[in-house]
Amino acid sequence: MISQKEIILKARSRGFHLVTQEIVSHLEDLPDMGILNLFIKHTSAGLT
């Protein structure tokens, strides 16, 4: 199964923000196994 979706996150102030639940809430039911590629269109964004 291949799908693509654009998610627009709400604006936040400077600092570190956990966005996992916000992203997961926008995704349809996910299979038990697979790969999720996440591209964040922001020059100073990063995942930890």
Phi, psi and omega in degrees: 000126177239133175213160180223141182210142175257130180240128178254116181274151178293152180292144180228159176284175178300153177127189180262134182224132175275120183243008184305308183296324179295320178291312181299325181293339179270350182269147175290180177304126181264147175291166180296329180227151178159190180235136174242119174262125182241120179248119180257117183274069177206131187292333182252012179274148178205160178252140176230000000 
